[in-house]
Amino acid sequence: MNKDLRKKILEVVKRAKEGHIPSSFSIVDILDYLYANVINYSKSNPYKPDRDFFYLSKGHASVALFVVLNKYKLLTNSDLLSYGNLNSKLGGHPDMTKLKFVEASTGSLGHGFPTAIGTALGLKIKKIQSKVYVLVGDGECHEGTVWESANIASNNKLNNICAIVDWNKSASQLMPIENLKDKWKAFGWRVINMNGHSTISFKKNFDKFLNYNGKKPTVIIADTIKGKGSKLIEGHGIWHHKIPNENEYHNILKTIE
């Protein structure tokens, strides 16, 4: 579990008084591993034709993406400090018109996933061997566009795409999806289950995707904890979009440390 990135997420949100801390905590370990070990990108040429593509479909967790991009020198310290300010490049959702390493402006749930499917299809048509990674929320999986796009991916045998579901049980508050694995299988996807906070699990399961020679699209269902890293905010309730006051900030920081 990456404590330093969680502290940075907490600091950024506290300073800006904007952001989703628990949602960012649940995915930051996955993003860190992807950018360190999986995604093919170039710092000097962010739009190189043979790059891999990453889409954060659950765009409200943008702070997790921003701190990871900052860690790998794809986003400056000044940019990160400006998060939430007027005229900043960084806001509550990622904006592709302002950031070079963001492939789509996301946040309206169900929009980033079909964009990723379109990219994967385009790469197949052009015979480019790049991979497409897209991270969606479990609550987002209630959107009809997700399943329409999943059907397109299966019918077109898009084995170059890996969807990652942040299964932090957000959907269980109103519309639980207990059969998520079977649902993806029913749409013709190859399903992998993964511990969403374990580096060992990341290596094992992303290697399964990278070494796959079949014809199905792959979805990795990542078993995560919303707010992972701080017992004060783990789970659900008021912390979904709550900004900590000074006392709460220090208490959360202590639990992370």
C-alpha positions in Angstrom: 0.0 0.0 0.0 1.4 3.4 -1.1 1.3 5.6 2.0 3.1 8.5 0.4 0.6 8.8 -2.5 -2.3 8.7 -0.1 -0.8 11.5 2.0 -0.4 13.5 -1.1 -4.0 12.9 -2.2 -5.1 14.0 1.3 -3.0 17.2 1.1 -4.2 18.1 -2.3 -7.9 17.7 -1.5 -7.6 19.5 1.8 -5.8 22.4 0.2 -8.3 22.8 -2.7 -11.4 21.9 -0.7 -12.4 19.7 -3.6 -12.0 16.0 -4.4 -13.0 12.4 -3.6 -10.6 11.0 -1.1 -12.0 7.5 -0.6 -12.5 6.8 -4.3 -8.9 8.0 -4.9 -7.5 5.8 -2.1 -9.2 2.7 -3.5 -7.5 3.0 -7.0 -4.2 4.7 -6.3 -2.2 1.4 -5.8 -3.5 0.1 -9.2 -2.6 3.3 -11.0 0.9 3.4 -9.4 1.6 -0.1 -10.6 0.3 0.5 -14.1 2.4 3.5 -14.7 5.5 1.9 -13.1 5.3 -1.5 -14.7 2.7 -1.9 -17.4 1.7 1.1 -19.5 4.0 2.0 -22.5 4.3 5.7 -22.6 7.0 8.3 -23.5 7.7 11.4 -21.3 9.1 13.2 -24.3 6.4 12.2 -26.8 3.0 11.8 -25.1 1.2 11.2 -28.4 3.5 8.7 -30.0 1.4 6.4 -32.2 2.5 3.1 -30.7 1.8 4.2 -27.1 -0.5 2.4 -24.7 -3.7 4.2 -23.8 -5.1 4.7 -20.3 -8.6 6.0 -19.5 -9.9 6.8 -16.0 -13.6 6.3 -16.7 -14.5 7.0 -13.0 -13.1 10.5 -13.5 -14.2 11.8 -10.1 -11.2 10.0 -8.6 -8.9 12.3 -10.7 -6.7 13.2 -7.7 -5.3 9.6 -7.6 -4.4 9.9 -11.3 -2.8 13.4 -10.8 -0.6 12.3 -7.9 0.6 9.3 -9.9 1.3 11.4 -13.0 3.3 13.7 -10.8 5.3 10.8 -9.3 6.4 9.7 -12.7 7.2 13.3 -13.8 4.3 13.5 -16.2 2.8 16.4 -14.3 4.8 19.1 -12.6 4.8 20.0 -8.8 3.4 23.4 -9.7 0.5 21.9 -11.5 -0.3 19.6 -8.6 -0.1 22.5 -6.1 -2.6 24.4 -8.3 -5.3 21.7 -8.2 -8.7 23.2 -7.9 -7.6 26.8 -8.4 -9.1 29.1 -11.0 -7.5 28.5 -14.4 -5.6 25.4 -13.1 -5.1 22.5 -15.5 -6.4 20.2 -12.7 -9.9 19.9 -11.5 -12.4 17.5 -10.0 -12.3 15.5 -13.3 -9.4 15.0 -15.8 -9.5 17.3 -18.8 -7.8 16.1 -22.0 -7.7 19.6 -23.5 -5.4 20.7 -20.7 -3.3 17.7 -19.9 -1.0 15.8 -22.3 -1.2 12.4 -20.6 -5.0 12.3 -20.3 -6.7 10.6 -23.3 -10.3 11.6 -22.6 -12.2 14.1 -20.4 -14.2 11.8 -18.1 -16.4 12.1 -15.1 -19.9 11.5 -16.4 -19.9 7.9 -15.6 -20.2 5.5 -18.5 -18.4 7.8 -21.0 -14.8 6.9 -20.6 -15.4 3.2 -21.1 -16.9 3.4 -24.6 -14.2 5.8 -25.6 -11.6 3.2 -24.6 -13.5 0.6 -26.7 -13.4 2.9 -29.7 -9.7 3.3 -29.3 -9.1 -0.4 -29.0 -11.2 -1.0 -32.2 -9.3 1.7 -34.0 -5.9 0.2 -33.1 -7.1 -3.2 -34.3 -8.2 -1.7 -37.7 -4.8 0.1 -38.1 -3.0 -3.1 -36.9 -1.2 -1.2 -34.2 -0.1 -3.5 -31.3 -0.7 -1.0 -28.5 -2.8 -1.9 -25.4 -5.8 0.0 -24.0 -6.4 0.1 -20.2 -9.6 1.6 -18.7 -10.6 1.8 -15.1 -14.3 1.9 -14.2 -16.2 1.9 -10.9 -18.5 -0.8 -9.8 -21.3 1.7 -9.5 -20.5 2.8 -13.0 -21.2 -0.7 -14.2 -24.9 0.1 -13.8 -24.7 2.5 -16.8 -26.2 1.1 -20.1 -23.3 2.5 -22.2 -20.9 0.2 -20.3 -22.8 -3.0 -21.4 -23.4 -1.8 -24.9 -19.7 -1.1 -25.3 -18.8 -4.4 -23.6 -20.9 -6.2 -26.2 -19.2 -4.3 -29.1 -15.8 -5.3 -27.6 -16.7 -8.9 -27.4 -18.2 -9.1 -30.9 -15.1 -7.5 -32.4 -12.7 -9.7 -30.4 -10.9 -6.8 -28.9 -8.2 -8.7 -27.1 -6.1 -5.6 -26.9 -8.2 -4.0 -24.1 -8.0 -4.5 -20.4 -10.8 -3.1 -18.3 -10.2 -2.8 -14.5 -13.3 -2.6 -12.3 -12.7 -0.8 -9.0 -14.9 -3.1 -7.0 -14.9 -1.1 -3.8 -18.6 -2.0 -3.1 -19.9 1.6 -3.8 -22.8 0.0 -5.7 -23.9 -2.0 -2.7 -25.3 1.2 -1.1 -28.3 1.2 -3.5 -27.9 -1.4 -6.2 -25.5 -4.2 -5.2 -23.9 -6.2 -8.0 -23.0 -9.5 -6.4 -22.8 -11.4 -9.7 -20.3 -9.0 -11.3 -18.0 -11.8 -12.6 -20.9 -13.7 -14.2 -22.3 -10.6 -15.7 -19.0 -9.8 -17.6 -18.7 -13.4 -18.6 -22.2 -13.3 -20.1 -21.1 -10.4 -22.3 -18.2 -12.6 -23.6 -15.3 -11.2 -21.6 -12.4 -13.1 -20.1 -12.7 -12.4 -16.3 -9.8 -12.2 -13.8 -10.2 -11.5 -10.1 -7.5 -9.5 -8.3 -6.6 -8.1 -4.9 -6.7 -4.4 -5.7 -4.1 -3.5 -3.1 -1.4 -6.1 -3.6 1.6 -5.7 -5.8 2.1 -9.4 -6.0 -1.5 -9.8 -7.3 -1.0 -6.9 -9.8 2.1 -8.6 -11.3 0.4 -12.0 -11.6 -2.8 -10.7 -13.1 -1.6 -8.0 -15.5 0.9 -10.5 -16.8 -2.0 -12.8 -17.6 -3.4 -10.0 -19.8 -0.1 -9.2 -21.4 0.6 -12.8 -22.2 -2.9 -13.7 -23.4 -3.2 -15.0 -27.0 -6.9 -15.5 -27.1 -9.6 -13.4 -28.8 -11.6 -12.1 -25.9 -11.4 -8.7 -24.2 -10.2 -8.9 -20.6 -11.7 -7.5 -17.5 -9.9 -7.5 -14.1 -12.3 -7.2 -11.2 -10.1 -5.6 -8.5 -11.4 -6.3 -5.0 -10.7 -2.9 -3.3 -11.7 -1.0 -0.1 -13.1 2.5 -0.5 -10.8 4.7 1.5 -8.2 2.0 1.9 -5.3 3.2 4.1 -7.3 5.1 6.7 -9.6 3.3 9.1 -11.4 6.6 9.7 -12.7 6.8 6.2 -12.8 3.2 4.9 -16.2 2.2 3.7 -19.1 4.5 2.9 -21.2 7.3 4.2 -20.3 10.9 4.7 -16.7 10.7 3.4 -17.6 10.1 -0.3 -17.1 13.8 -1.2 -16.4 15.2 2.3 -13.5 17.6 2.7 -11.7 17.2 6.1 -11.3 20.0 8.5 -8.0 20.7 10.2 -8.6 18.2 13.0 -10.0 15.5 10.7 -7.0 16.0 8.3 -4.5 15.3 11.1 -6.4 12.3 12.3 -6.6 10.8 8.9 -2.9 11.5 8.3 -2.0 9.7 11.6 -4.0 6.6 10.5 -2.2 6.6 7.1 1.2 6.8 8.9 
